[in-house]
Amino acid sequence: MDSLETYRQIIEMMLSAYTHVRYAYGEIQNETIFDHAADRYLVMSVGWDKAQRIHGALIHIDIIDGKVWIQRDGTEHGIANDLVAAGIPKDRIVLGFHAPEVRPYTEFAVA
């Protein structure tokens, strides 16, 4: 199977698991958004915490030029290592939420 298609399947599987996460507070749900044409994958947190509206990306991943770009990671443990454990090599994952000058000091791809 094509590695790009494998990456897509792994990302969708990982992000779909976040729709089952239940928050300890508020009426908040996670929902996935998969844009296959543009290779964009998101988990959005949507709901209410008392009188405060909750609406934002928990996780945002793009596939750009064959690499997996983690644009936003609002998880407690970090999704990058989960992606590695599922079979995506570290040199194919870019921590896009880090500034370009910081990326060489991570264990992941720089771009």
SEFI-888027 format. One record per atom (N, C-alpha, C, O): residue number from 1; atom name; x negated, y, z. Coordinates in steps of 0.02 Angstrom, whole numbers, plus 50000, padded with zeros to 5 digits. Layout:
! SEFI-888027
ZALUM pos site  east north    up
ZALUM NUM   CA     X     Y     Z
...
END
This chain:
! SEFI-888027
ZALUM pos site  east north    up
ZALUM   1    N 49958 49941 50000
ZALUM   1   CA 50000 50000 50000
ZALUM   1    C 49956 50062 50000
ZALUM   1    O 49903 50064 50032
ZALUM   2    N 49978 50112 49964
ZALUM   2   CA 49943 50176 49961
ZALUM   2    C 49935 50206 50031
ZALUM   2    O 49982 50206 50071
ZALUM   3    N 49875 50232 50045
ZALUM   3   CA 49862 50259 50112
ZALUM   3    C 49907 50318 50127
ZALUM   3    O 49928 50327 50184
ZALUM   4    N 49922 50359 50077
ZALUM   4   CA 49966 50417 50088
ZALUM   4    C 50036 50393 50108
ZALUM   4    O 50067 50422 50154
ZALUM   5    N 50061 50342 50075
ZALUM   5   CA 50127 50315 50093
ZALUM   5    C 50124 50284 50164
ZALUM   5    O 50172 50289 50202
ZALUM   6    N 50069 50252 50180
ZALUM   6   CA 50060 50225 50247
ZALUM   6    C 50061 50280 50299
ZALUM   6    O 50093 50274 50351
ZALUM   7    N 50026 50336 50286
ZALUM   7   CA 50026 50393 50331
ZALUM   7    C 50097 50418 50342
ZALUM   7    O 50117 50432 50399
ZALUM   8    N 50135 50424 50288
ZALUM   8   CA 50204 50448 50293
ZALUM   8    C 50245 50403 50339
ZALUM   8    O 50282 50426 50382
ZALUM   9    N 50238 50338 50329
ZALUM   9   CA 50277 50290 50369
ZALUM   9    C 50257 50294 50443
ZALUM   9    O 50300 50292 50487
ZALUM  10    N 50193 50299 50456
ZALUM  10   CA 50169 50303 50526
ZALUM  10    C 50195 50367 50558
ZALUM  10    O 50220 50365 50615
ZALUM  11    N 50190 50423 50524
ZALUM  11   CA 50214 50486 50551
ZALUM  11    C 50288 50483 50567
ZALUM  11    O 50309 50503 50621
ZALUM  12    N 50328 50458 50520
ZALUM  12   CA 50400 50454 50530
ZALUM  12    C 50417 50408 50589
ZALUM  12    O 50461 50424 50629
ZALUM  13    N 50382 50352 50594
ZALUM  13   CA 50395 50306 50649
ZALUM  13    C 50378 50339 50716
ZALUM  13    O 50418 50336 50763
ZALUM  14    N 50320 50372 50719
ZALUM  14   CA 50299 50404 50781
ZALUM  14    C 50347 50460 50802
ZALUM  14    O 50368 50464 50859
ZALUM  15    N 50365 50502 50754
ZALUM  15   CA 50408 50559 50770
ZALUM  15    C 50479 50537 50787
ZALUM  15    O 50512 50568 50829
ZALUM  16    N 50502 50485 50755
ZALUM  16   CA 50570 50460 50770
ZALUM  16    C 50576 50438 50842
ZALUM  16    O 50630 50443 50871
ZALUM  17    N 50522 50413 50871
ZALUM  17   CA 50525 50391 50941
ZALUM  17    C 50541 50448 50988
ZALUM  17    O 50569 50438 51041
ZALUM  18    N 50524 50510 50968
ZALUM  18   CA 50537 50568 51011
ZALUM  18    C 50611 50586 51014
ZALUM  18    O 50631 50626 51057
ZALUM  19    N 50652 50559 50970
ZALUM  19   CA 50724 50573 50974
ZALUM  19    C 50756 50537 51032
ZALUM  19    O 50812 50552 51051
ZALUM  20    N 50721 50489 51061
ZALUM  20   CA 50747 50451 51118
ZALUM  20    C 50724 50479 51185
ZALUM  20    O 50746 50456 51238
ZALUM  21    N 50681 50530 51184
ZALUM  21   CA 50656 50560 51246
ZALUM  21    C 50713 50601 51278
ZALUM  21    O 50745 50642 51244
ZALUM  22    N 50724 50590 51341
ZALUM  22   CA 50775 50627 51378
ZALUM  22    C 50740 50675 51425
ZALUM  22    O 50695 50656 51462
ZALUM  23    N 50761 50737 51423
ZALUM  23   CA 50732 50788 51466
ZALUM  23    C 50762 50783 51537
ZALUM  23    O 50820 50765 51544
ZALUM  24    N 50722 50799 51587
ZALUM  24   CA 50744 50797 51657
ZALUM  24    C 50787 50857 51675
ZALUM  24    O 50818 50858 51728
ZALUM  25    N 50790 50905 51632
ZALUM  25   CA 50828 50966 51645
ZALUM  25    C 50866 50986 51581
ZALUM  25    O 50846 50967 51526
ZALUM  26    N 50919 51022 51590
ZALUM  26   CA 50956 51050 51533
ZALUM  26    C 50988 50998 51489
ZALUM  26    O 50983 50937 51500
ZALUM  27    N 51021 51023 51439
ZALUM  27   CA 51054 50981 51388
ZALUM  27    C 51014 50991 51323
ZALUM  27    O 51035 51028 51279
ZALUM  28    N 50957 50958 51320
ZALUM  28   CA 50911 50967 51264
ZALUM  28    C 50902 50900 51228
ZALUM  28    O 50893 50848 51260
ZALUM  29    N 50904 50903 51162
ZALUM  29   CA 50892 50843 51122
ZALUM  29    C 50837 50858 51071
ZALUM  29    O 50827 50915 51051
ZALUM  30    N 50801 50806 51053
ZALUM  30   CA 50752 50810 51000
ZALUM  30    C 50781 50781 50936
ZALUM  30    O 50816 50730 50937
ZALUM  31    N 50768 50815 50881
ZALUM  31   CA 50790 50790 50817
ZALUM  31    C 50733 50795 50766
ZALUM  31    O 50692 50840 50770
ZALUM  32    N 50732 50748 50720
ZALUM  32   CA 50679 50748 50670
ZALUM  32    C 50702 50783 50607
ZALUM  32    O 50761 50784 50589
ZALUM  33    N 50653 50813 50573
ZALUM  33   CA 50663 50843 50507
ZALUM  33    C 50606 50817 50463
ZALUM  33    O 50548 50831 50477
ZALUM  34    N 50624 50780 50412
ZALUM  34   CA 50575 50752 50366
ZALUM  34    C 50586 50781 50297
ZALUM  34    O 50638 50769 50266
ZALUM  35    N 50538 50818 50271
ZALUM  35   CA 50541 50846 50204
ZALUM  35    C 50491 50807 50162
ZALUM  35    O 50431 50823 50160
ZALUM  36    N 50515 50756 50128
ZALUM  36   CA 50471 50712 50090
ZALUM  36    C 50440 50747 50029
ZALUM  36    O 50383 50733 50011
ZALUM  37    N 50477 50792 49999
ZALUM  37   CA 50451 50827 49939
ZALUM  37    C 50390 50870 49956
ZALUM  37    O 50343 50875 49916
ZALUM  38    N 50391 50902 50015
ZALUM  38   CA 50336 50946 50035
ZALUM  38    C 50289 50913 50086
ZALUM  38    O 50241 50944 50108
ZALUM  39    N 50303 50852 50106
ZALUM  39   CA 50264 50816 50157
ZALUM  39    C 50259 50855 50222
ZALUM  39    O 50205 50866 50248
ZALUM  40    N 50318 50877 50247
ZALUM  40   CA 50322 50911 50312
ZALUM  40    C 50366 50868 50358
ZALUM  40    O 50418 50843 50339
ZALUM  41    N 50342 50862 50421
ZALUM  41   CA 50375 50819 50469
ZALUM  41    C 50378 50856 50536
ZALUM  41    O 50327 50878 50561
ZALUM  42    N 50438 50862 50563
ZALUM  42   CA 50447 50900 50625
ZALUM  42    C 50491 50863 50675
ZALUM  42    O 50534 50823 50656
ZALUM  43    N 50478 50876 50739
ZALUM  43   CA 50524 50859 50792
ZALUM  43    C 50545 50926 50822
ZALUM  43    O 50503 50964 50847
ZALUM  44    N 50609 50940 50820
ZALUM  44   CA 50636 51003 50847
ZALUM  44    C 50673 50987 50912
ZALUM  44    O 50710 50939 50917
ZALUM  45    N 50660 51029 50962
ZALUM  45   CA 50697 51025 51026
ZALUM  45    C 50752 51078 51022
ZALUM  45    O 50740 51137 51010
ZALUM  46    N 50814 51054 51033
ZALUM  46   CA 50872 51098 51025
ZALUM  46    C 50920 51086 51083
ZALUM  46    O 50934 51029 51102
ZALUM  47    N 50945 51141 51113
ZALUM  47   CA 50995 51134 51165
ZALUM  47    C 50995 51194 51212
ZALUM  47    O 50978 51250 51193
ZALUM  48    N 51015 51180 51274
ZALUM  48   CA 51020 51233 51325
ZALUM  48    C 50990 51210 51390
ZALUM  48    O 50997 51152 51410
ZALUM  49    N 50956 51255 51423
ZALUM  49   CA 50932 51246 51492
ZALUM  49    C 50965 51301 51532
ZALUM  49    O 50941 51358 51534
ZALUM  50    N 51019 51282 51566
ZALUM  50   CA 51063 51331 51599
ZALUM  50    C 51086 51382 51547
ZALUM  50    O 51119 51363 51499
ZALUM  51    N 51071 51445 51556
ZALUM  51   CA 51093 51497 51508
ZALUM  51    C 51041 51512 51454
ZALUM  51    O 51052 51557 51414
ZALUM  52    N 50986 51475 51454
ZALUM  52   CA 50933 51489 51405
ZALUM  52    C 50937 51441 51346
ZALUM  52    O 50940 51380 51354
ZALUM  53    N 50938 51469 51287
ZALUM  53   CA 50939 51430 51225
ZALUM  53    C 50870 51402 51212
ZALUM  53    O 50820 51437 51216
ZALUM  54    N 50868 51337 51196
ZALUM  54   CA 50806 51303 51179
ZALUM  54    C 50810 51285 51105
ZALUM  54    O 50856 51251 51083
ZALUM  55    N 50762 51308 51066
ZALUM  55   CA 50760 51293 50995
ZALUM  55    C 50689 51305 50970
ZALUM  55    O 50667 51362 50963
ZALUM  56    N 50653 51251 50957
ZALUM  56   CA 50584 51259 50933
ZALUM  56    C 50553 51192 50916
ZALUM  56    O 50578 51139 50933
ZALUM  57    N 50497 51197 50881
ZALUM  57   CA 50461 51137 50860
ZALUM  57    C 50421 51108 50917
ZALUM  57    O 50380 51142 50947
ZALUM  58    N 50433 51045 50932
ZALUM  58   CA 50393 51008 50980
ZALUM  58    C 50330 50982 50944
ZALUM  58    O 50274 50986 50970
ZALUM  59    N 50340 50955 50884
ZALUM  59   CA 50286 50929 50843
ZALUM  59    C 50298 50951 50771
ZALUM  59    O 50354 50949 50745
ZALUM  60    N 50244 50973 50738
ZALUM  60   CA 50246 50991 50667
ZALUM  60    C 50184 50961 50634
ZALUM  60    O 50128 50977 50653
ZALUM  61    N 50196 50918 50586
ZALUM  61   CA 50142 50886 50549
ZALUM  61    C 50153 50896 50474
ZALUM  61    O 50209 50887 50450
ZALUM  62    N 50100 50914 50439
ZALUM  62   CA 50101 50918 50366
ZALUM  62    C 50049 50870 50338
ZALUM  62    O 49999 50856 50370
ZALUM  63    N 50062 50845 50278
ZALUM  63   CA 50009 50810 50241
ZALUM  63    C 49987 50857 50186
ZALUM  63    O 50026 50875 50142
ZALUM  64    N 49923 50877 50189
ZALUM  64   CA 49895 50924 50142
ZALUM  64    C 49832 50893 50113
ZALUM  64    O 49786 50874 50149
ZALUM  65    N 49829 50889 50047
ZALUM  65   CA 49771 50861 50012
ZALUM  65    C 49749 50794 50041
ZALUM  65    O 49689 50781 50049
ZALUM  66    N 49798 50751 50057
ZALUM  66   CA 49783 50684 50081
ZALUM  66    C 49764 50679 50154
ZALUM  66    O 49748 50625 50178
ZALUM  67    N 49765 50735 50190
ZALUM  67   CA 49749 50733 50261
ZALUM  67    C 49810 50752 50302
ZALUM  67    O 49854 50789 50280
ZALUM  68    N 49813 50725 50362
ZALUM  68   CA 49868 50737 50408
ZALUM  68    C 49850 50798 50452
ZALUM  68    O 49803 50795 50492
ZALUM  69    N 49886 50851 50443
ZALUM  69   CA 49875 50913 50480
ZALUM  69    C 49925 50918 50537
ZALUM  69    O 49985 50923 50525
ZALUM  70    N 49901 50917 50599
ZALUM  70   CA 49945 50928 50656
ZALUM  70    C 49946 51003 50668
ZALUM  70    O 49898 51032 50694
ZALUM  71    N 50001 51034 50649
ZALUM  71   CA 50008 51106 50654
ZALUM  71    C 50031 51128 50724
ZALUM  71    O 50012 51182 50748
ZALUM  72    N 50071 51087 50756
ZALUM  72   CA 50096 51101 50823
ZALUM  72    C 50103 51036 50860
ZALUM  72    O 50130 50987 50833
ZALUM  73    N 50078 51034 50921
ZALUM  73   CA 50085 50975 50963
ZALUM  73    C 50104 50998 51033
ZALUM  73    O 50061 51018 51073
ZALUM  74    N 50167 50995 51048
ZALUM  74   CA 50192 51016 51113
ZALUM  74    C 50203 50957 51161
ZALUM  74    O 50237 50965 51211
ZALUM  75    N 50174 50899 51146
ZALUM  75   CA 50181 50841 51189
ZALUM  75    C 50132 50846 51247
ZALUM  75    O 50082 50882 51243
ZALUM  76    N 50145 50809 51300
ZALUM  76   CA 50101 50810 51358
ZALUM  76    C 50035 50774 51344
ZALUM  76    O 49983 50795 51368
ZALUM  77    N 50038 50720 51307
ZALUM  77   CA 49978 50678 51298
ZALUM  77    C 49943 50689 51231
ZALUM  77    O 49886 50667 51224
ZALUM  78    N 49974 50721 51184
ZALUM  78   CA 49943 50733 51118
ZALUM  78    C 49959 50677 51069
ZALUM  78    O 49950 50618 51084
ZALUM  79    N 49982 50696 51011
ZALUM  79   CA 50003 50646 50961
ZALUM  79    C 49946 50619 50920
ZALUM  79    O 49952 50565 50890
ZALUM  80    N 49890 50655 50916
ZALUM  80   CA 49834 50635 50872
ZALUM  80    C 49809 50565 50889
ZALUM  80    O 49799 50525 50843
ZALUM  81    N 49799 50551 50951
ZALUM  81   CA 49773 50484 50969
ZALUM  81    C 49824 50429 50956
ZALUM  81    O 49805 50373 50941
ZALUM  82    N 49888 50446 50961
ZALUM  82   CA 49940 50397 50943
ZALUM  82    C 49936 50381 50868
ZALUM  82    O 49944 50323 50848
ZALUM  83    N 49925 50432 50828
ZALUM  83   CA 49919 50421 50755
ZALUM  83    C 49857 50378 50739
ZALUM  83    O 49860 50335 50696
ZALUM  84    N 49803 50390 50775
ZALUM  84   CA 49742 50349 50766
ZALUM  84    C 49756 50277 50785
ZALUM  84    O 49738 50231 50749
ZALUM  85    N 49789 50267 50842
ZALUM  85   CA 49805 50199 50866
ZALUM  85    C 49850 50163 50816
ZALUM  85    O 49848 50101 50811
ZALUM  86    N 49891 50201 50779
ZALUM  86   CA 49936 50171 50730
ZALUM  86    C 49903 50158 50663
ZALUM  86    O 49933 50128 50619
ZALUM  87    N 49840 50182 50654
ZALUM  87   CA 49804 50164 50594
ZALUM  87    C 49780 50222 50550
ZALUM  87    O 49749 50209 50498
ZALUM  88    N 49791 50284 50570
ZALUM  88   CA 49766 50340 50531
ZALUM  88    C 49696 50358 50557
ZALUM  88    O 49689 50373 50616
ZALUM  89    N 49645 50356 50515
ZALUM  89   CA 49577 50370 50538
ZALUM  89    C 49569 50443 50562
ZALUM  89    O 49602 50488 50536
ZALUM  90    N 49526 50453 50611
ZALUM  90   CA 49514 50520 50638
ZALUM  90    C 49490 50568 50585
ZALUM  90    O 49506 50628 50588
ZALUM  91    N 49452 50543 50536
ZALUM  91   CA 49426 50588 50484
ZALUM  91    C 49479 50608 50433
ZALUM  91    O 49464 50644 50385
ZALUM  92    N 49541 50585 50443
ZALUM  92   CA 49597 50603 50400
ZALUM  92    C 49648 50646 50438
ZALUM  92    O 49700 50664 50411
ZALUM  93    N 49632 50663 50500
ZALUM  93   CA 49677 50703 50542
ZALUM  93    C 49643 50770 50558
ZALUM  93    O 49587 50771 50583
ZALUM  94    N 49678 50825 50543
ZALUM  94   CA 49654 50892 50558
ZALUM  94    C 49697 50921 50614
ZALUM  94    O 49758 50921 50611
ZALUM  95    N 49664 50945 50666
ZALUM  95   CA 49700 50978 50721
ZALUM  95    C 49709 51051 50701
ZALUM  95    O 49671 51095 50721
ZALUM  96    N 49761 51063 50661
ZALUM  96   CA 49773 51129 50633
ZALUM  96    C 49789 51182 50685
ZALUM  96    O 49783 51242 50671
ZALUM  97    N 49808 51161 50745
ZALUM  97   CA 49823 51210 50797
ZALUM  97    C 49760 51237 50830
ZALUM  97    O 49763 51284 50870
ZALUM  98    N 49702 51208 50814
ZALUM  98   CA 49638 51234 50836
ZALUM  98    C 49610 51281 50782
ZALUM  98    O 49620 51270 50723
ZALUM  99    N 49577 51334 50804
ZALUM  99   CA 49545 51380 50757
ZALUM  99    C 49493 51343 50715
ZALUM  99    O 49462 51296 50741
ZALUM 100    N 49482 51363 50653
ZALUM 100   CA 49434 51328 50610
ZALUM 100    C 49364 51322 50641
ZALUM 100    O 49330 51272 50630
ZALUM 101    N 49342 51371 50678
ZALUM 101   CA 49276 51368 50708
ZALUM 101    C 49272 51319 50767
ZALUM 101    O 49217 51302 50788
ZALUM 102    N 49328 51298 50793
ZALUM 102   CA 49330 51250 50849
ZALUM 102    C 49333 51178 50823
ZALUM 102    O 49308 51132 50856
ZALUM 103    N 49362 51168 50765
ZALUM 103   CA 49373 51100 50739
ZALUM 103    C 49311 51057 50734
ZALUM 103    O 49315 50997 50745
ZALUM 104    N 49252 51085 50717
ZALUM 104   CA 49192 51041 50713
ZALUM 104    C 49174 51009 50780
ZALUM 104    O 49136 50960 50782
ZALUM 105    N 49199 51036 50835
ZALUM 105   CA 49183 51010 50901
ZALUM 105    C 49233 50958 50926
ZALUM 105    O 49226 50931 50981
ZALUM 106    N 49283 50945 50885
ZALUM 106   CA 49331 50891 50902
ZALUM 106    C 49307 50827 50868
ZALUM 106    O 49259 50828 50830
ZALUM 107    N 49339 50773 50883
ZALUM 107   CA 49322 50708 50852
ZALUM 107    C 49359 50699 50786
ZALUM 107    O 49355 50645 50755
ZALUM 108    N 49394 50750 50764
ZALUM 108   CA 49438 50744 50705
ZALUM 108    C 49410 50784 50646
ZALUM 108    O 49359 50817 50652
ZALUM 109    N 49445 50779 50589
ZALUM 109   CA 49424 50814 50528
ZALUM 109    C 49425 50890 50538
ZALUM 109    O 49464 50915 50578
ZALUM 110    N 49383 50924 50500
ZALUM 110   CA 49382 50997 50505
ZALUM 110    C 49430 51029 50457
ZALUM 110    O 49456 51083 50471
ZALUM 111    N 49443 50998 50400
ZALUM 111   CA 49493 51022 50352
ZALUM 111    C 49498 50974 50294
ZALUM 111    O 49537 50985 50247
END
